[in-house]
Amino acid sequence: MAQLSDDCFAQGGRMMRTDEALDLLARSVVRVTESEPVALAAALGRILAEDVVSPHDVPPHDNSAVDGYAVFFDDLDPEADTVLPVVGRASAGHPLDGPARRGAAVRIFTGAPMPVGTDSVMMQEDCKVTSEDGGARVVLRPGLKRGANARARAEDVSAGGTVLRAGMRLRPQDLGQAAAVGRRELLVSRPLRVALFSTGDELREPGAALDAGCIYDSNRTTIHALLTGLGCAVDDLGILADDFEVVRAALAAARPDHDLIVTSGGVSVGEEDHVRSAVEALGRLHLWRLAIKPGRPIALGQIGQVPFVGLPGNPVAVMVTFLTIVRPMILRLMGGTGLTPHHFRVPADFSHRKKKNRREWLRARLVSDGEAGWRAVKFARQGAGILTSLVEAEGLVELPEEMTVLEPGTLVDFLPFSEVVS
């Protein structure tokens, strides 16, 4: 198992741009999980740990794309109907026994191997079949092109070709591709074992009675779902009291059996924020001052060789920092590659002012603009504590550091939640 360097999260105290943060993670975070073979049915969402190479051609033979009649193209009259006797039958899994005969057509069905010698198939809808004493005859209209409706051997994959690359996160179609080349199981990265907890005397579990000054712990539920969606194995350690020894003991106990420890809140300099001092007592902590909104502070450190992430306390900041910083980090810890999500350029349907040298993410949804396409509409309330803005939004509008004024109609980058939330 690989290990992170002791100073992999170290950086200066100045405000750090998002691109710098992602570049630092790309250079310093390595895979820490071992590989394990799993059946295809259990591989969905896992990180592939090997290249998958096809041992044979797919398809393994020339075959028909339609139901119809396989013929030798040179037997056809290009100007008039061609009448041929029907000799033989080929269906999927049941090829014609022996080569086809010149001057005859073979009844064929979709997926059936092309009879040796034939090179074209006319769809049955374009044919007329007659029966005579000598057997069935088919009338083929002129105009068929050579090779029509015939799929070539290796049209999809050639033997020795790489069909899946190590580091990719497996989707349903990837599992189908693995099955198509004969694989029953795949070598994947073991799920990242994550310890998750919250701290705060004001926090209560959902459904419990709320004492004065208390709130329900929503962040831990959100983070748990985000981690699970990435394929992590999450141990929920619950809510820890605002007590240094309690927090320190929980962190120390979590270290031996986990690959990552995650919390939200409790890493600032307040007298009741004990997470920071507990992490520093057991390892090291680097406070990243990111030039982003929402979510400027994020704590990255290590407890021994186990990485630690301290997310902000506000729910929107939690979501933004997780999706932009922690998500690619977690996927890298499991060996993931190609981690940049797709953004889509759409015109903004709103105006906005922001500070220079700070990247901002605004919660937004898309509305149809008729023939012009789609426009991004900003949620009215953009506070970092407004969880409903995430619920009603469909994604985030990303505004670059250099921008200070956004006018309606300006093209912006829209990041759908579907790109980064499983």
C-alpha positions as CSV (number, residue, x, y, z in Angstrom):
1,M,0.0,0.0,0.0
2,A,1.4,3.4,-0.9
3,Q,1.8,6.1,1.7
4,L,1.4,9.9,1.5
5,S,4.5,12.0,2.3
6,D,4.5,13.7,5.6
7,D,4.3,17.2,4.1
8,C,2.0,16.4,1.1
9,F,-0.6,19.0,2.2
10,A,1.9,21.7,3.1
11,Q,1.5,25.1,1.5
12,G,2.1,28.8,2.3
13,G,-0.3,30.8,4.4
14,R,-1.4,33.1,1.5
15,M,-4.7,32.7,-0.2
16,M,-4.5,29.8,-2.7
17,R,-6.3,29.7,-6.0
18,T,-8.4,26.7,-6.9
19,D,-6.2,25.6,-9.7
20,E,-3.1,25.7,-7.4
21,A,-4.9,23.6,-4.8
22,L,-5.9,21.0,-7.4
23,D,-2.4,20.9,-8.9
24,L,-0.9,20.4,-5.4
25,L,-3.3,17.5,-4.8
26,A,-2.5,16.0,-8.2
27,R,1.2,16.1,-7.4
28,S,1.1,14.9,-3.8
29,V,-1.8,12.5,-3.4
30,V,-1.2,8.9,-4.4
31,R,-3.3,5.7,-4.3
32,V,-3.4,4.1,-0.9
33,T,-5.8,1.2,-1.4
34,E,-4.9,-2.3,-2.5
35,S,-6.5,-4.1,-5.4
36,E,-9.1,-6.8,-5.2
37,P,-10.9,-8.9,-7.8
38,V,-14.7,-8.6,-7.9
39,A,-17.5,-10.0,-10.0
40,L,-18.9,-7.7,-12.7
41,A,-22.1,-7.4,-10.8
42,A,-20.3,-5.9,-7.9
43,A,-17.9,-3.6,-9.8
44,L,-20.3,-0.7,-10.6
45,G,-18.8,2.6,-9.4
46,R,-15.5,1.1,-8.4
47,I,-12.1,2.3,-9.7
48,L,-10.5,-0.1,-12.2
49,A,-7.0,-1.2,-11.1
50,E,-5.9,-2.8,-14.4
51,D,-6.2,-2.2,-18.2
52,V,-8.7,-4.6,-19.7
53,V,-7.4,-6.1,-23.0
54,S,-9.6,-8.1,-25.3
55,P,-8.3,-11.6,-26.1
56,H,-10.5,-11.8,-29.2
57,D,-12.2,-9.8,-31.9
58,V,-15.7,-8.4,-31.1
59,P,-17.7,-9.4,-32.9
60,P,-15.8,-12.6,-33.6
61,H,-17.2,-13.0,-37.1
62,D,-18.9,-11.0,-39.9
63,N,-22.6,-10.9,-39.1
64,S,-25.9,-9.6,-40.3
65,A,-27.3,-6.3,-38.9
66,V,-30.9,-7.2,-40.0
67,D,-33.3,-10.0,-40.8
68,G,-33.3,-10.6,-44.5
69,Y,-31.4,-12.5,-47.2
70,A,-27.6,-12.8,-47.5
71,V,-26.3,-12.7,-51.1
72,F,-23.2,-12.4,-53.3
73,F,-23.4,-8.8,-54.4
74,D,-22.0,-9.7,-57.8
75,D,-25.1,-12.0,-58.4
76,L,-27.4,-8.9,-58.3
77,D,-28.7,-7.1,-61.4
78,P,-28.0,-3.4,-60.7
79,E,-30.8,-2.3,-63.1
80,A,-33.7,-4.7,-62.5
81,D,-35.1,-7.2,-60.0
82,T,-33.0,-10.3,-59.2
83,V,-34.7,-13.6,-58.5
84,L,-32.7,-16.1,-56.5
85,P,-33.5,-19.5,-54.9
86,V,-33.4,-19.5,-51.1
87,V,-30.9,-22.1,-50.1
88,G,-30.1,-22.5,-46.4
89,R,-30.8,-20.6,-43.2
90,A,-28.5,-18.8,-40.7
91,S,-29.6,-17.4,-37.3
92,A,-27.8,-16.2,-34.2
93,G,-25.9,-19.1,-32.7
94,H,-26.7,-21.3,-35.7
95,P,-24.4,-20.5,-38.7
96,L,-25.0,-21.9,-42.1
97,D,-23.3,-25.3,-42.4
98,G,-20.7,-24.8,-45.1
99,P,-20.1,-22.0,-47.6
100,A,-23.0,-20.3,-49.5
101,R,-23.7,-21.2,-53.1
102,R,-23.3,-18.7,-55.9
103,G,-26.5,-17.7,-57.6
104,A,-28.6,-18.3,-54.4
105,A,-29.7,-16.4,-51.3
106,V,-29.5,-17.5,-47.7
107,R,-32.2,-16.7,-45.2
108,I,-30.5,-14.8,-42.4
109,F,-31.4,-13.2,-39.1
110,T,-29.9,-10.4,-37.1
111,G,-26.6,-11.4,-35.4
112,A,-26.2,-14.5,-37.5
113,P,-22.7,-15.1,-38.9
114,M,-22.5,-14.2,-42.6
115,P,-22.3,-17.3,-44.7
116,V,-18.9,-17.7,-46.2
117,G,-18.8,-15.9,-49.5
118,T,-21.8,-13.6,-49.0
119,D,-21.1,-10.0,-48.6
120,S,-24.4,-8.1,-48.5
121,V,-27.9,-8.5,-46.9
122,M,-31.2,-7.2,-48.2
123,M,-33.7,-6.4,-45.5
124,Q,-36.7,-8.7,-45.5
125,E,-39.0,-5.7,-45.8
126,D,-37.5,-4.9,-49.2
127,C,-37.9,-8.5,-50.5
128,K,-40.7,-10.5,-52.0
129,V,-40.7,-14.3,-51.4
130,T,-42.5,-16.7,-53.7
131,S,-42.9,-20.5,-53.5
132,E,-42.6,-22.7,-56.4
133,D,-42.2,-26.5,-56.9
134,G,-38.5,-26.1,-56.6
135,G,-38.7,-24.3,-53.3
136,A,-38.7,-20.7,-52.1
137,R,-37.4,-17.9,-54.3
138,V,-36.7,-14.3,-53.3
139,V,-37.1,-11.2,-55.4
140,L,-34.5,-8.6,-54.6
141,R,-34.9,-5.0,-55.8
142,P,-32.1,-3.2,-57.5
143,G,-30.1,-0.5,-55.6
144,L,-28.5,-2.6,-52.8
145,K,-25.0,-1.4,-52.0
146,R,-22.1,-3.8,-51.7
147,G,-21.7,-4.7,-48.0
148,A,-25.1,-3.4,-47.0
149,N,-26.4,-4.5,-43.6
150,A,-23.3,-6.6,-43.0
151,R,-21.2,-6.0,-39.9
152,A,-17.6,-6.8,-40.1
153,R,-15.6,-9.0,-37.8
154,A,-13.8,-6.8,-35.1
155,E,-16.1,-3.9,-36.0
156,D,-16.2,-3.0,-32.3
157,V,-12.9,-4.4,-30.8
158,S,-9.8,-6.1,-32.3
159,A,-8.0,-8.8,-30.4
160,G,-5.3,-7.3,-28.3
161,G,-7.1,-3.9,-28.1
162,T,-7.4,-2.2,-24.7
163,V,-11.1,-1.6,-24.0
164,L,-11.0,-0.2,-20.5
165,R,-8.2,1.8,-18.8
166,A,-7.0,1.6,-15.2
167,G,-8.1,4.5,-13.1
168,M,-11.5,4.9,-14.7
169,R,-14.7,4.7,-12.5
170,L,-16.8,1.9,-13.8
171,R,-20.2,2.7,-15.3
172,P,-22.9,0.3,-16.5
173,Q,-21.6,0.4,-20.1
174,D,-18.1,-0.3,-19.0
175,L,-19.2,-3.5,-17.3
176,G,-21.0,-4.4,-20.5
177,Q,-17.8,-3.9,-22.4
178,A,-15.9,-6.1,-20.0
179,A,-18.5,-8.8,-20.4
180,A,-18.3,-8.5,-24.2
181,V,-14.6,-9.4,-24.2
182,G,-15.3,-12.4,-21.9
183,R,-14.5,-11.0,-18.4
184,R,-16.4,-12.4,-15.4
185,E,-14.6,-10.3,-12.9
186,L,-12.4,-7.2,-12.7
187,L,-9.5,-6.1,-10.6
188,V,-10.6,-2.9,-8.8
189,S,-9.4,-0.7,-6.0
190,R,-10.6,-1.6,-2.6
191,P,-13.1,0.9,-1.2
192,L,-11.5,3.8,0.8
193,R,-12.3,3.3,4.5
194,V,-13.4,6.6,5.8
195,A,-14.1,7.6,9.4
196,L,-16.6,10.4,9.6
197,F,-17.7,12.4,12.7
198,S,-19.1,15.8,13.7
199,T,-18.2,17.9,16.7
200,G,-20.3,20.4,18.6
201,D,-22.3,20.5,21.7
202,E,-25.1,22.2,19.8
203,L,-25.6,19.3,17.4
204,R,-28.3,16.8,17.7
205,E,-29.2,13.7,15.8
206,P,-32.2,14.1,13.4
207,G,-35.4,13.2,15.2
208,A,-34.0,13.9,18.7
209,A,-35.5,16.7,20.9
210,L,-33.9,20.1,20.2
211,D,-32.7,21.9,23.3
212,A,-32.4,25.7,23.3
213,G,-29.6,26.8,21.0
214,C,-29.3,23.4,19.3
215,I,-29.6,22.3,15.7
216,Y,-29.8,19.1,13.8
217,D,-26.6,17.7,12.4
218,S,-27.2,17.9,8.6
219,N,-23.6,18.1,7.4
220,R,-22.7,14.6,8.5
221,T,-25.6,13.1,6.6
222,T,-24.6,15.1,3.5
223,I,-21.0,14.1,3.7
224,H,-21.9,10.5,4.4
225,A,-24.0,10.4,1.2
226,L,-21.2,12.1,-0.8
227,L,-18.6,9.6,0.4
228,T,-20.9,6.6,-0.2
229,G,-21.6,7.8,-3.7
230,L,-17.9,7.7,-4.4
231,G,-17.7,4.1,-3.4
232,C,-16.2,4.7,0.0
233,A,-16.8,2.4,3.0
234,V,-17.9,4.9,5.7
235,D,-17.8,4.4,9.5
236,D,-20.1,7.0,11.0
237,L,-18.6,7.9,14.4
238,G,-21.5,10.2,15.3
239,I,-21.3,13.5,17.1
240,L,-18.4,14.2,19.5
241,A,-18.6,16.6,22.4
242,D,-16.6,19.8,22.4
243,D,-13.9,18.3,24.5
244,F,-10.3,18.0,23.5
245,E,-9.7,14.6,25.1
246,V,-12.9,13.2,23.6
247,V,-11.9,14.4,20.1
248,R,-8.3,13.3,20.5
249,A,-9.3,9.8,21.6
250,A,-11.7,9.4,18.7
251,L,-9.1,10.4,16.2
252,A,-6.5,8.1,17.7
253,A,-8.9,5.2,17.7
254,A,-10.0,5.8,14.1
255,R,-6.4,5.9,12.7
256,P,-5.5,2.2,12.6
257,D,-8.5,1.0,10.6
258,H,-9.1,3.9,8.2
259,D,-7.6,5.4,5.1
260,L,-9.1,8.8,5.6
261,I,-10.7,10.8,8.5
262,V,-13.3,13.5,7.7
263,T,-15.2,16.0,9.8
264,S,-16.9,19.3,9.3
265,G,-16.5,22.4,11.6
266,G,-14.3,22.6,14.6
267,V,-11.0,23.6,12.9
268,S,-11.0,27.3,13.4
269,V,-9.2,29.2,16.3
270,G,-12.2,29.4,18.7
271,E,-11.9,28.2,22.2
272,E,-14.5,25.4,21.6
273,D,-12.9,24.3,18.3
274,H,-10.9,21.3,19.5
275,V,-10.5,19.3,16.3
276,R,-7.6,21.5,15.2
277,S,-5.6,21.0,18.4
278,A,-6.4,17.3,18.6
279,V,-5.1,16.7,15.0
280,E,-2.0,18.7,15.8
281,A,-1.5,16.6,18.9
282,L,-1.5,13.4,16.9
283,G,0.1,14.5,13.6
284,R,0.1,17.7,11.6
285,L,-2.5,20.0,10.2
286,H,-2.3,22.6,7.3
287,L,-5.1,25.2,7.1
288,W,-5.7,26.0,3.4
289,R,-7.0,29.5,2.9
290,L,-8.7,29.0,-0.5
291,A,-9.6,32.0,-2.6
292,I,-13.1,30.7,-3.1
293,K,-16.6,31.5,-2.0
294,P,-18.3,29.8,-0.3
295,G,-15.9,27.6,1.7
296,R,-12.7,29.5,2.2
297,P,-11.2,27.5,5.1
298,I,-10.4,23.8,4.7
299,A,-8.1,21.8,6.8
300,L,-5.9,19.1,5.4
301,G,-3.5,17.1,7.5
302,Q,-2.4,13.7,8.6
303,I,-2.8,11.6,11.7
304,G,0.2,9.4,11.4
305,Q,0.0,8.4,7.7
306,V,-3.8,8.7,7.6
307,P,-5.0,11.9,5.8
308,F,-7.4,14.1,7.6
309,V,-9.9,16.5,6.0
310,G,-11.7,19.2,8.1
311,L,-14.5,20.7,6.1
312,P,-16.2,24.0,6.9
313,G,-19.2,24.1,9.1
314,N,-21.7,25.9,6.8
315,P,-23.7,23.3,4.7
316,V,-23.2,25.0,1.3
317,A,-19.5,25.5,2.0
318,V,-19.3,21.8,2.9
319,M,-20.8,20.8,-0.4
320,V,-18.7,23.2,-2.6
321,T,-15.4,22.3,-0.9
322,F,-16.2,18.6,-1.0
323,L,-17.1,18.6,-4.7
324,T,-14.2,20.8,-5.8
325,I,-11.3,19.7,-3.5
326,V,-12.2,16.6,-1.5
327,R,-13.9,14.6,-4.3
328,P,-10.8,14.5,-6.6
329,M,-8.6,13.8,-3.6
330,I,-10.7,10.8,-2.6
331,L,-10.7,9.4,-6.1
332,R,-6.9,9.8,-6.3
333,L,-6.5,7.9,-3.0
334,M,-8.3,5.0,-4.8
335,G,-6.3,5.3,-8.0
336,G,-8.7,7.3,-10.0
337,T,-7.7,9.3,-13.1
338,G,-9.4,11.7,-15.5
339,L,-11.1,13.5,-12.6
340,T,-12.0,16.8,-14.2
341,P,-15.8,17.1,-14.5
342,H,-17.5,18.5,-17.5
343,H,-18.7,22.1,-17.4
344,F,-21.2,23.5,-19.9
345,R,-21.2,27.0,-21.3
346,V,-24.6,28.7,-21.0
347,P,-25.7,32.3,-20.9
348,A,-26.4,33.7,-17.4
349,D,-29.9,35.0,-16.8
350,F,-28.7,37.3,-14.0
351,S,-26.2,40.0,-13.0
352,H,-23.7,39.5,-10.2
353,R,-20.7,41.4,-8.7
354,K,-17.8,39.7,-7.0
355,K,-14.3,40.3,-5.6
356,K,-11.4,39.9,-7.9
357,N,-8.9,37.1,-7.4
358,R,-11.6,34.9,-5.8
359,R,-13.4,32.0,-7.5
360,E,-17.1,31.8,-6.8
361,W,-19.7,29.1,-7.2
362,L,-23.3,30.2,-7.3
363,R,-26.2,27.8,-6.9
364,A,-28.3,27.8,-10.1
365,R,-30.8,25.9,-12.2
366,L,-31.3,25.8,-16.0
367,V,-34.4,27.1,-17.7
368,S,-35.3,26.6,-21.3
369,D,-34.8,29.6,-23.5
370,G,-36.8,28.3,-26.4
371,E,-34.8,28.1,-29.6
372,A,-31.8,29.8,-28.0
373,G,-31.3,26.8,-25.7
374,W,-30.8,27.0,-21.9
375,R,-30.0,29.8,-19.5
376,A,-28.7,29.7,-15.9
377,V,-30.9,31.2,-13.3
378,K,-29.4,32.0,-9.9
379,F,-31.0,31.0,-6.7
380,A,-32.2,34.2,-5.0
381,R,-30.5,33.5,-1.6
382,Q,-26.8,32.6,-1.8
383,G,-25.8,32.5,1.9
384,A,-23.4,29.7,2.9
385,G,-25.9,28.4,5.4
386,I,-28.9,28.1,3.1
387,L,-29.3,24.4,2.4
388,T,-32.5,24.8,0.5
389,S,-30.4,26.6,-2.2
390,L,-28.7,23.3,-2.9
391,V,-31.9,21.4,-2.9
392,E,-33.6,23.6,-5.4
393,A,-30.5,24.1,-7.6
394,E,-29.4,21.8,-10.4
395,G,-25.8,22.7,-10.3
396,L,-23.2,25.4,-9.8
397,V,-22.2,28.4,-11.9
398,E,-18.5,28.8,-11.7
399,L,-17.1,32.4,-11.9
400,P,-13.4,32.7,-12.5
401,E,-11.0,34.7,-10.3
402,E,-10.5,37.5,-12.9
403,M,-14.2,38.3,-13.2
404,T,-15.7,41.1,-11.1
405,V,-18.9,42.0,-12.9
406,L,-21.3,39.5,-14.6
407,E,-23.9,40.9,-16.9
408,P,-27.0,39.0,-18.1
409,G,-26.3,37.1,-21.3
410,T,-22.7,36.5,-20.5
411,L,-21.5,32.9,-21.1
412,V,-20.7,31.1,-17.8
413,D,-19.5,27.6,-16.9
414,F,-22.3,25.5,-15.4
415,L,-21.4,22.4,-13.4
416,P,-24.4,20.1,-13.1
417,F,-24.6,18.2,-9.9
418,S,-25.0,15.0,-12.0
419,E,-21.4,15.4,-13.0
420,V,-20.0,15.2,-9.5
421,V,-22.7,13.7,-7.3
422,S,-23.4,10.0,-7.7
